[in-house]
Amino acid sequence: MKFLASGVSAPGPDGREVRPPRQRKRRFRPGLASSSRAPADGTRAQVALPILLIAVITLVASVAPLAIHLSPLLVAAPTCTAAIARTRLTVAMALAASAAVVLVDWHDNLVHTALLPIHIGAVLAVSAFAIAARALHDRDLRELTQVRAVSETAQRVLLRPLPRTLGSLRLASMYRAATAHALVGGDLYAAARTGCTNRILIGDVRGKGLPAIEDASALLGAFREAVHEHEKLPELAAALERSVRRHLAEMAERDPDSAERFITAALVELPDGEETVRVVNCGHPPPLLKQQGRTTLLCGSRPAPPLGLAGSTADTFPLDTFAFGPGDTLLLYTDGLIETRDATGNFYPFLERAATWAWRCPHTLLRHISQDLKSYAGGHLNDDLAMVAVHCPAPSLHASEALACRTPETTA
């Protein structure tokens, strides 16, 4: 085995020489994310435009009267190059424009006059300013690319993607931040498997911006630690409440408004071998269950207050149990779904649209909801949105459903 691992051939069972498969080496470029790379040094269109300008001006100057001097117009080539291409191409076009100046002035019989150095100097001076501006732009672009790469990495560490499967269940998640270029906002979700139990958290932090991200980070960290330490769901909710209160107490020293901050959340537990789902709701929109062709909101008997405002003992958090078996799908969501409005101010008809959704594949379900929501709002969404879909496949259809649902995690 050591020979194979090191890339050296070894004899096979039939005595023939067996070589391990060759692995392609991937180059790693530090500081650059695949989704935010800087543009290349010049495309064909970027190169063609300034060359075309030089050619046209030179051609027109060759047929124009000698009294009309068009060589100063050649400064347009390096100037437009600086606007659309990188520094090296701008330098090349500045030199090409200078050569064209000499050619045009030779045609105009200005080679031995004082106008030739003036024309060349004007082109080079303007080109120098354009090149300097482009160099500063390229430097800022590189810095922005690196900052975005680091930011995206940090945000993905905070809100980790959910697994495609959790025990025998199939999961899909979708997150859309209201802030432009942000991956994480005030909404959150997490999932964990503890023994023979699957647990899912979804929450919504009051407020937006950096304070909301700080609160979301505190709750996610507390959940990932406490989910493995508490056997019962109300005990887990009480532990999260204590963690959120400690966090808000620390924030109060530098943010007087932290006393008004809270987090709505729903904790869901789906144990193996039991066709049930247990829910502790802390002021969060109730989950939606698709079961035997019917859609039902899982409204508990008595929701607990949001985290940060509730009690610190387990009896503060009522536990509700509902039926959840093969073929059923559970949708967890934040208020970004139900509070979306159209151009006339009407709320998204959540329950009416739910009857038309395709619930069999959780990935297809979330993708359909996202597209329908965006269409309803006219493409303008003002609030963060997080959704998690959980599907329990029927045993007889498990293989066919898995093949029909090979879709990566849904994002928006």
Secondary structure, DSSP 8 states (H G I E B T S, - for coil): -HHHHTT--EE-TTS-EE-----------TT--TTS----S--HHHHHHHHHHHHHHHHHHHHS-TT---GGGGGHHHHHHHHHS-HHHHHHHHHHHHHHHHHHHHHTT-TTSTHHHHHHHHHHHHHHHHHHHHHHHHHHHHHHHHHHHHHHHHHHHHS----SEETTEEEEEEEE-SSTT-S--SEEEEEEEETTEEEEEEEEESS-HHHHHHHHHHHHHHHHHHTTT-SSHHHHHHHHHHHHHHHHHHHTTT-GGGGG--EEEEEEEEETT--EEEEEEEB----EEEETTEEEE---SS-B--BTTS-SSGGGS--EEEE--TT-EEEEE-HHHHT-B-TTS-B--HHHHHTTS--SSHHHHHHHHHHHHHHHTTT---S-EEEEEEE---GGGHHHHHHHT-------
